[in-house]
């Protein structure tokens, strides 16, 4: 036997309206609290003077800051070529970022690098993993993925 509702239709509409209003208020309060309690950047907006958006600019800045360490890995991967291959930050992908010791601590960054000779004649794809944080970047591993 099914249950029947003993409330008149108007009371049911009022209850549903109250329930929906309460849900909307709770949602609004939650969102407002989340927005205004989020850490603020002390009123300092970053100024990006670049041809790319903020995230892309930070990505390229990070990759370029690792250039000396990546160059060492490329030298090890290609020990005996007639010419040392080159690589470009704009062709490099960040394959993985692993947080090691909490926010702002050390990070393990894996880069996927396209090497080339001369006027961007593709040579190979390589992977380089570097630890950054608290000092000079440390080369953790490197490997040649494939020839192109």
N, C-alpha and C positions, 0 to 999 in steps of 0.2 A: 504494500500500500504506500503510495507516494505521499510526501508531505505537502500540505497546502499552506499557502501564506494567508494569514488572517488579517493582514494590513490592507487598508484601502489603497487604491492606485495612487492617490495624491500623496499619502504618507510614504509610499515606496519611492516615488519620484523625489520627495524631499530627502529621504535617507540616502539615496544614490547621489543627489546633489551635494549633500553634506560630506559624504565619503570622498567624492571626487575633489571637492574643495580642500578637504584636509590633506589628501594625497598631493595636490598641487602645492599647498603651503609647505609641506615637508620637503618636497623636491626643491622648491625655491630656496628654503632655508639651507638645505644641504649644499646646493650649488653656490650660494652666496658665501657660506662659511668656507668652502673649499677655495673659492677665488680669493677672498680677502685674507685667508690664513696662509696662502702659498707664500714662500719666501720671495721677497721683492729684491730687485737689483739695486737697492739704495738710490733709486732715482736716476741711475746712469744707464742710458741707452747706448748700446754699442754703435760705433760709427764704422761703417764698412765702406772703404774707398776702393772698390774692386768692380770688375765686370761681372761677377757672380754674386748670388745671394749669400746671406750670412753663413748658412750651413756649408755650402760649397766652398766658400772662402776659408772657413775653419778647416775643412777637410784638406784642401791644398796646402794650407799653412802647416798642418800636422805632417803631411807626407813630405814636404820640403824640409822640415826640421829633422827628418830622419835620413836625409840624403847621404851624409857621410857613412852612416851605418849600412844603408842599403848598398852603397858603392862597394863597401868591403865584401858584402855577400855576393854581389855580381862578379867581382874579381875572383872569388873562390869558385863560383859556379863555372865561369868561363876562364879557366886557368891558362890555356894555351892558344887562344885565338890570335890571328894576325893583328886584329884590332879589337880593342875592348868595346863591347857593346854599350850603347847609351840607353837611357830610359827617361821618361817624362812623367812628371807628377799628374798632368791632366789625363794620361792614359793609364794611370795606376788606380786600382780599386782597393778599398779597405774591405778585406774579406771577413775579418773578425776582430772584435774588440772584447777583451776579457778583463773585467775588473778583478784585481788580485787582493787588495788589502783595504777595502772600504772606499767610500767616496773621496776622491781627491788623492788617493794613494797611488800605488803602481798599477799599470795596465799592460796587458800583453796585446800587441797589435800585429795582426797578420795582413800583409799586403800581397796583392796579386799584381805582378809587374810584367808589362810587355817590353821586351828589349828590342833594340833595332840598331842598324848601322846606317851611317850617312843620312840621306834624306828620307828617313823613316822607312827603311826597308826592314820589314819585320824579321826578327831572328828567333825569338823564343818567348815562352811564358814561364815565369819563375814565381816562387812563393817565398817570402821572407817574413820571419817572425821576430819582433823586437819587443823588449821590455822597456817601458818608459816610466819615469817617476823617481824623484829624489836624486837625480844625478844624470850622467850621460846615458844615452840610450845603450842598451846591451843587446847584442845580436844573440838570439836564442837558437834559431835554426834557419836553414835555407835549403831549397831544393828546386831543381829544374823540373818543370811540369811537362813541357813538350817543345819540340822544334817547330818553327813555322816556315 
